[in-house]
Amino acid sequence: MNDDITRAGFVALIGEPNAGKSTLLNRMVGAKVSIVTHKVQTTRARIRGVAMEGQAQIVFVDTPGLFRPRRRLDRAMVAAAWTGAADADVVVLLVEAHRGLTEGVETILTSLEDRGDTGQPVILAINKIDRVQADKLLALTERLNARFGFAATFLISAEKGHGVSDLRKDLAVRMPAHPWLYPEDQIADLPVRMIAAEITREKLTLRLHQELPYQMTVETEAWEERPDGSVRIDQVIYVVRDGHKGIVLGRKGETAKAVGKAAREELEEFLGHRVHLFLQVKVRPNWLEEAERFDAMGLDFKDGNA
């Protein structure tokens, strides 16, 4: 690669829910720009993280996990994932080493084949390699490459960083010659209000262990920068039932206080100054059917139509 030529392009990260896409994005960027939890379907919108490799700027698109959708929100998330893949210069398919060629991965590969020859390289990244033995890893690599014509294969651990640098270097070479799309020091293309809402949603998701996280959303309603350099952030947590409101608040408001404290501390680290975070919990029984809520998440409401 000629070091004098600037390159820039988009890389879509696709895969089943919980395959490690958000962890890989954060590792590539070198900072946390996408929320990561142990729960599937955490990522809802397409989140762009910007990484530099030499003279190449790689814009990673962390897409929602590809799964069989049941609800309007599910359908909009899957549509966003495939749109992100279609718009990218390169696609990286993440497959969990210990799960292998699952029915879900098979469905994704069939969908990639159905697109025809787009001229778009698809790279295989087998993730979580520390969970399997070398012989099983080799067998899985051979099986996946026999199933689909990948442009390249990388064995990685997004969590621990193994193999990630080699993957980033390969992607940099594949980026088209183009002026950089973002300032060199920018790491994400996401409104700061949405990042703030995502941080709070992560803390809620980590704390609540029922189905509730999937029937809940967080929006930043107001943002006030104060003369002393601090910022006041007002957020609303929307839930679908009164019972859910009680769960989010917790006994004597303890759950909401703990979530607010954890979110505030991470926001202060992210923003670099003091944060005053105020949370409200509101019941909106039909928020999953409201176009305005989808817009706030960066999803297309129309994509949720059956």
Buried (B, 14 or more C-beta within 10 A) or exposed (E): BEEEEBBBBBBBBBBBBBBBBBBBBBBBBEEBBBBBBEBEBBBBBBBBBBBBBBBBBBBBBBBBBBBEBEBBBBBBBBBBBBBBBEEBBBBBBBBBBEBBBEEBBEBBBEEBEEEEEEEBBBBBBBBBBEEBEEEEBEEBBEEBEEBBEBEBBBBBBBBEEBBBEEBBEBBBEBBEEBEBBBEEEBBBBBEBBBBBBBBBBBBBBBBBEEEBBBBBBBBBBEBEEEEEEBBBBBBBBBBBEEEBBEBBBBEEEEBBEEBBEBBBBBBBEBBEEBBEBEBEBEEBEEBBBBEEBBEBBBBBBEBBEE
